[in-house]
Amino acid sequence: MTWDQGLHKTTTTITDEQGTRELTYLEAIRAALRYEMQRDLRVLIMGEDIGVYGGAFKVTQGLIEEFGEDQVIDTPMTELAMIYAAIGMSFEGFLPVVEMQFADFISTGFDAIVQFAATNHFRWRQPVPITIRAPGGGGLRAGPFHSQSNEAWFVHTPGLKVVAPATPADAYGLLLSAIRDPNPVIYYETKYLYRSLKGPVPEGESLVPIGQAALRRSGEELSIIAYGAMVQEALQAAIILEREGHSVEVLDLRTLKPLDEAAILATVQKTGKVLIVHEANRTCGVGGEVAAIIAERAFEYLDGPITRLAAPDTPVPYSPPLEDAYRPNAAKILAAARELLAY
């Protein structure tokens, strides 16, 4: 059960007339934080080394100089305490954004998220408007404790919302929506995209609705459903397949909870074949839920097996060749898509 009443609910995308700017994925996150902190003094950010040091990845660089220590709070290395503190702050009217230095470290704060923040509205109708930024995913040779994609833990938990932007524009717009949402939102940002992806980002009020997928590429023969870093890999594969004479559609989920079931069903009904891709390991991943929705509600439209491509059920390797073998990429998507197209 989530709290979705009143002015806080985001139902439409609102874009002003100020134009766009080219930003990296990382810069778009920083721009969203800056915009919300300027717009609403109740917004504050907290986390390990986010102030003076500017964050492990420099996402929050310069914000403490601009907003001061009251809005940019350096915390000790204690995820459980900072999340519980953020929950208490939200009860007092603040809108805290908590940074997990790596998504892997979120497990230390698990109790505060799943047992307390997620259940408050169900128990006594108390909104918990906190946002937890979780830099996840691999590709940076950081090994098993700094590369996890653990979003499925929270997709499984009632009372939470979970988003995973794949573009700079969505990194900006989804963070605005997450901060303004009265429910606890886990905001999965992909470290691999921080500086490798750049694109246009609208200025000002440019909210991306939570719960709405985005069609990144239209096609007729096959649908690739992905999120996070895998959207870019899927688009690369789709371009190559187009050169081979195939028409491939790419759907970016953007929000993992609540899923945009209408968009999922629409693309499957259109193409009849679906490949679901995510960086997280396969078993009990988000792709399994997407596959179940399709099997239960669009089976009669299928012209081939529902296919999943994900990481294997092992920890993320340190070794560069092993990590490359571990993570899905455009080449692996191509191979899976070709096999499904030939079915």
MARDRENTI-653473 format. One line per 4 residues: number of its first residue (from 1); for each residue z, x, y of C-alpha. Coordinates in steps of 0.5 Angstrom, whole numbers. Each point is the difference from the previous one (the first is absolute). Layout:
// residues N
NUM = Z:X:Y  ...
END
This chain:
// residues 343
1 = 0:0:0  -2:3:7  2:-3:7  -7:-2:3
5 = 2:-5:6  -1:0:7  -3:5:5  0:6:-5
9 = -5:-2:-5  -6:3:1  -6:-4:-2  -6:2:4
13 = -3:7:3  1:1:7  -4:5:4  0:1:7
17 = -6:3:5  2:7:0  -5:3:-5  1:5:-5
21 = 2:7:-1  -2:5:-6  7:2:-3  2:3:-7
25 = 3:-4:-5  7:4:2  -2:-1:8  -1:-8:-1
29 = 7:0:-3  3:4:5  -3:-5:5  2:-6:-3
33 = 7:2:0  0:2:8  -3:-6:2  5:-4:-4
37 = 6:4:3  -3:-1:7  -1:-7:-1  6:-2:-3
41 = 7:4:2  3:-3:-7  -5:5:-4  3:6:-2
45 = -2:5:-5  5:4:-5  -1:5:-5  1:8:-2
49 = -3:5:5  -4:-6:4  3:2:6  0:7:3
53 = -4:3:-6  -5:-6:1  0:-2:-8  -2:4:-6
57 = -8:-2:1  1:0:8  -1:-8:0  6:-1:5
61 = -2:7:4  2:-1:8  3:-7:-1  7:2:1
65 = -2:4:7  -3:-7:2  5:-5:-3  7:4:0
69 = 5:0:-6  2:-7:1  -7:-2:-3  -2:6:-4
73 = 6:2:-5  0:6:-4  4:-2:-6  4:4:-6
77 = -4:1:-7  3:-7:-2  -5:-5:-1  5:-5:-3
81 = 4:0:6  -6:0:5  -3:-6:-3  7:-4:0
85 = 1:2:7  -7:-3:2  2:-6:-3  6:0:4
89 = -4:1:6  -4:-6:-2  5:-4:0  2:2:7
93 = -7:-2:2  -3:7:0  -7:1:-4  1:7:-3
97 = -5:4:-3  2:5:-6  -4:6:-2  1:2:-7
101 = -2:7:1  -4:-1:-7  -1:-6:-4  3:3:-6
105 = 7:0:4  0:-7:1  3:-1:-7  7:3:3
109 = 0:-6:4  -2:-5:-5  6:-4:0  0:-1:7
113 = -7:-3:0  0:-4:-6  7:-3:-1  1:-1:7
117 = -5:0:5  -5:-4:-5  5:-5:-1  3:-2:6
121 = -4:-5:2  1:-4:-6  7:1:0  2:-2:7
125 = -6:-1:4  1:7:3  -7:3:2  0:8:-1
129 = -6:2:5  0:7:-2  -6:5:-2  0:5:-5
133 = -6:6:1  -1:3:-7  -5:6:0  -3:-1:-7
137 = -5:3:-4  -3:7:-2  -5:4:1  4:5:4
141 = 2:5:-6  7:-3:1  2:-1:-7  4:-6:-4
145 = 6:-1:6  -5:0:6  -6:-3:-3  2:-7:-3
149 = -3:-7:1  6:-4:-1  -2:-7:3  0:-4:-6
153 = 7:1:0  1:-5:6  -6:-4:-1  4:-3:-6
157 = 6:-1:5  1:-7:3  1:0:7  -4:6:2
161 = -7:1:3  -4:6:-2  -6:3:4  -5:6:-1
165 = -5:1:6  -6:4:-2  -3:1:7  3:2:7
169 = -1:-7:3  4:-3:-6  5:6:0  1:-3:8
173 = -1:-7:-1  4:-1:-6  6:4:2  0:-4:7
177 = 1:-6:-5  5:3:-5  4:1:6  0:-7:3
181 = 1:-3:-7  7:-3:-1  0:2:-7  1:7:-3
185 = -7:4:-1  -2:6:-4  -5:3:4  -4:5:-5
189 = -4:5:4  -4:5:-4  1:8:2  -7:2:-3
193 = -3:-4:6  5:2:6  -5:5:2  -6:-1:-4
197 = -2:-7:2  -2:-1:8  -3:-7:2  0:-5:6
201 = 7:-3:2  1:-6:5  5:1:5  5:-4:2
205 = 1:-7:-4  -4:1:-6  4:-3:-6  -2:0:-7
209 = 3:-6:-3  4:1:-6  -3:-3:-7  -7:0:2
213 = -5:5:-4  -6:3:4  -7:0:-3  -2:7:1
217 = -7:0:-3  -4:-6:-2  -4:0:-7  -3:-4:-5
221 = 1:3:-7  7:3:0  7:-1:3  4:6:1
225 = 7:-2:2  5:6:3  5:2:5  2:6:4
229 = -3:6:-1  -4:-3:-6  -4:-4:5  -4:6:3
233 = -1:3:-7  -3:-7:-2  -4:0:6  -3:7:-1
237 = -2:-3:-7  -3:-6:2  -5:4:5  -2:4:-6
241 = -1:-6:-5  -4:-3:6  -5:6:0  0:-2:-8
245 = -3:-7:2  7:-4:-1  4:-4:5  7:1:-1
249 = 5:-4:4  7:4:2  6:-5:2  6:4:3
253 = 6:-4:-2  4:3:7  6:-4:-2  3:0:-7
257 = 5:-5:1  -1:-5:1  -7:1:-3  -6:-4:3
261 = -2:-3:-6  -6:-4:3  -3:6:2  1:3:-7
265 = -3:-6:-3  -6:-1:5  -2:7:-2  0:-1:-7
269 = -3:-7:0  -6:4:4  -1:6:-4  2:-2:-7
273 = 3:7:-2  6:3:3  3:7:0  7:1:3
277 = 2:7:2  6:3:2  4:7:1  6:-2:-3
281 = 1:0:-8  -3:-5:-4  6:-4:-4  2:-5:4
285 = -3:2:6  -3:-5:6  -7:0:-4  3:-4:-6
289 = 3:-5:5  -7:-1:3  -3:0:-7  4:-6:-2
293 = -2:-4:6  -7:1:-2  1:-1:-7  4:-7:1
297 = -4:-3:6  -7:3:-1  -1:2:-7  -6:-5:0
301 = -4:4:5  1:7:-3  -6:3:-3  3:6:-3
305 = 7:3:-1  5:1:5  1:7:1  5:4:3
309 = 0:8:2  7:3:2  4:6:-1  3:1:-7
313 = 7:-1:-2  2:7:2  4:3:6  -5:3:5
317 = -2:7:-2  1:6:5  -6:4:-3  -6:-1:5
321 = -5:-1:-6  5:-5:-4  2:-4:6  -8:-1:1
325 = 0:-2:-7  6:-5:1  -3:-3:6  -5:-6:0
329 = -6:3:5  -7:-2:2  -3:3:-6  4:-4:-5
333 = -1:-6:3  -7:1:0  0:1:-8  4:-6:-1
337 = -4:-4:5  -7:2:-4  3:-2:-7  2:-7:3
341 = -6:-1:3  -4:2:-6  5:-5:-4
END
